[in-house]
Amino acid sequence: MSQVQAWVVLVAALVSVFGASLYLGMMLVLQFFLRPVFLGLRLDELSTVFAVPIVKATKFFVLMFFPLLVAPALQLWLGAADVHTNVLAWGTLIAYLFLAVWFSFAMRPVNQQLVSGDVRDRQQLHQMMSRWVTRNWARFFASLVYWMASVGYLVSANDMWKVLS
């Protein structure tokens, strides 16, 4: 691995750790602090308490999709020859892809229904929020894997660290 490759891999690993840390932090807040709030939402609170943070987070992660996808791909392409480190890079990539696909097909449709104003009564709101919270557990566990794999890669990328030291 050349010096330039090592720097590119380091930046890619740091991007992965940043994305994974941000995603896991968001999931921790959603599942352990906002879940009771979301489950107890009233119709008049839906457009602010739920919609504002969800829409802003969605816009941010849509902008970050490409960098967060390319980073583990670069880690695999330019990274270490060590099998253990490559497994962690694959884990980072697969966990991120799962998060992107799960959001697109399981979470986003529910988000759109909740944000659209189509929810008309309290019972429908509670059913949709229960569905949202239940589906979000998959993102929580995937983001935990994403974080562990990306941090594990950064720590264990011995080839990169040897070239950079």
KAMO-V445814 format. One record per residue. N is the residue number from 1. RES is the residue in one letter. SS is DSSP state (alpha for helix, beta for strand, coil for the rest). PSI is psi in degrees with one decimal (NA if undefined). NEAR is the number of other C-alpha atoms within 12 Angstrom. Layout:
n;res;ss;psi;near
N;RES;SS;PSI;NEAR
N;RES;SS;PSI;NEAR
This chain:
n;res;ss;psi;near
1;M;coil;129.8;22
2;S;coil;169.0;17
3;Q;alpha;-43.6;18
4;V;alpha;-44.9;15
5;Q;alpha;-42.1;23
6;A;alpha;-41.6;28
7;W;alpha;-40.5;24
8;V;alpha;-42.7;27
9;V;alpha;-39.9;36
10;L;alpha;-46.4;36
11;V;alpha;-43.1;25
12;A;alpha;-42.8;36
13;A;alpha;-38.6;46
14;L;alpha;-37.4;28
15;V;alpha;-43.0;32
16;S;alpha;-44.8;45
17;V;alpha;-41.3;37
18;F;alpha;-51.5;25
19;G;alpha;-43.8;39
20;A;alpha;-40.4;42
21;S;alpha;-42.8;28
22;L;alpha;-45.4;24
23;Y;alpha;-46.8;36
24;L;alpha;-41.2;33
25;G;alpha;-42.2;23
26;M;alpha;-42.5;26
27;M;alpha;-37.7;31
28;L;alpha;-44.7;23
29;V;alpha;-46.3;19
30;L;alpha;-47.5;29
31;Q;alpha;-31.0;27
32;F;alpha;-12.8;19
33;F;alpha;-43.2;15
34;L;alpha;-15.9;22
35;R;alpha;-49.0;27
36;P;alpha;-33.8;16
37;V;alpha;-47.7;21
38;F;alpha;-40.1;35
39;L;alpha;-22.7;30
40;G;coil;14.5;23
41;L;coil;146.5;28
42;R;coil;157.8;23
43;L;alpha;-38.9;27
44;D;alpha;-13.9;18
45;E;alpha;-14.5;21
46;L;alpha;-42.5;33
47;S;alpha;-14.5;25
48;T;alpha;-57.3;19
49;V;alpha;-38.9;24
50;F;alpha;-52.9;35
51;A;alpha;-44.4;26
52;V;alpha;-54.5;17
53;P;alpha;-35.0;21
54;I;alpha;-44.0;29
55;V;alpha;-43.2;22
56;K;alpha;-43.1;15
57;A;alpha;-40.2;23
58;T;alpha;-45.2;23
59;K;alpha;-43.1;14
60;F;alpha;-48.9;18
61;F;alpha;-25.2;25
62;V;alpha;-42.0;19
63;L;alpha;-35.0;14
64;M;alpha;-3.3;23
65;F;alpha;-53.3;28
66;F;alpha;-50.5;20
67;P;alpha;-38.2;25
68;L;alpha;-19.9;38
69;L;alpha;-41.0;34
70;V;alpha;-35.1;27
71;A;alpha;-54.3;36
72;P;alpha;-27.5;45
73;A;alpha;-41.2;30
74;L;alpha;-38.7;30
75;Q;alpha;-39.6;44
76;L;alpha;-42.1;34
77;W;alpha;-45.7;21
78;L;alpha;-10.9;31
79;G;coil;-157.3;41
80;A;coil;155.8;33
81;A;coil;-11.6;19
82;D;coil;129.1;19
83;V;alpha;-43.4;17
84;H;alpha;-45.1;22
85;T;alpha;-38.4;30
86;N;alpha;-36.3;30
87;V;alpha;-40.8;26
88;L;alpha;-37.1;34
89;A;alpha;-42.2;45
90;W;alpha;-41.7;33
91;G;alpha;-41.3;32
92;T;alpha;-47.9;44
93;L;alpha;-46.6;42
94;I;alpha;-42.4;27
95;A;alpha;-42.1;36
96;Y;alpha;-42.4;44
97;L;alpha;-40.9;26
98;F;alpha;-46.1;25
99;L;alpha;-43.3;39
100;A;alpha;-44.5;29
101;V;alpha;-44.4;19
102;W;alpha;-42.9;26
103;F;alpha;-47.3;31
104;S;alpha;-41.3;20
105;F;alpha;-21.5;15
106;A;alpha;-38.7;24
107;M;alpha;-45.3;28
108;R;alpha;-41.9;27
109;P;alpha;-39.6;18
110;V;alpha;-43.2;32
111;N;alpha;-46.5;34
112;Q;alpha;-39.3;24
113;Q;alpha;-42.8;25
114;L;alpha;-37.5;38
115;V;alpha;-23.8;28
116;S;alpha;-19.7;17
117;G;coil;5.8;21
118;D;coil;-15.2;18
119;V;coil;120.2;25
120;R;coil;-25.3;19
121;D;coil;164.3;17
122;R;alpha;-40.4;20
123;Q;alpha;-45.3;16
124;Q;alpha;-41.6;21
125;L;alpha;-46.2;31
126;H;alpha;-36.8;26
127;Q;alpha;-44.0;22
128;M;alpha;-40.4;31
129;M;alpha;-36.7;34
130;S;alpha;-42.5;24
131;R;alpha;-44.4;25
132;W;alpha;-48.4;32
133;V;alpha;-41.4;31
134;T;alpha;-45.6;23
135;R;alpha;-29.6;28
136;N;alpha;-21.4;33
137;W;alpha;-35.6;26
138;A;alpha;-40.7;26
139;R;alpha;-37.0;36
140;F;alpha;-50.8;33
141;F;alpha;-37.0;26
142;A;alpha;-38.4;32
143;S;alpha;-30.2;40
144;L;alpha;-43.7;31
145;V;alpha;-44.2;32
146;Y;alpha;-46.6;42
147;W;alpha;-47.5;38
148;M;alpha;-40.9;32
149;A;alpha;-42.1;36
150;S;alpha;-41.3;45
151;V;alpha;-41.0;30
152;G;alpha;-40.8;28
153;Y;alpha;-49.4;42
154;L;alpha;-41.5;36
155;V;alpha;-37.4;21
156;S;alpha;3.8;27
157;A;coil;70.3;36
158;N;alpha;-39.0;25
159;D;alpha;-45.0;30
160;M;alpha;-47.1;32
161;W;alpha;-35.4;23
162;K;alpha;-43.4;16
163;V;alpha;-37.6;20
164;L;alpha;-17.7;18
165;S;coil;NA;10
